[in-house]
Amino acid sequence: MFSLLLSPLGRYLLLGVAIVMVALGIYGKIRADAVAEVEAAAVSDVLRRTENAVKAGDAVDVSADGVRRPDAYRRDE
């Protein structure tokens, strides 16, 4: 096993594996950051809508389950 790693082919294979691992790590980090950004935007939108509704004096369900439920005025298309 060590003889393969010490050969020129083994070093190239090890380098290739390291490059793939680094690329996958970067991809995972970027994807996790994007998911966190989308979730933060959704939470911000929910807070904004809740604050506006409270200011307007509407009856608002501010429970943890209620703020995540889509309302009738939101258009996803």
HELIX and SHEET records of a PDB file:
HELIX    1   1 PHE A    2  LEU A    6  1                                   5    
HELIX    2   2 PRO A    8  ALA A   56  1                                  49    
HELIX    3   3 ALA A   64  ARG A   68  1                                   5    
END                                                                             
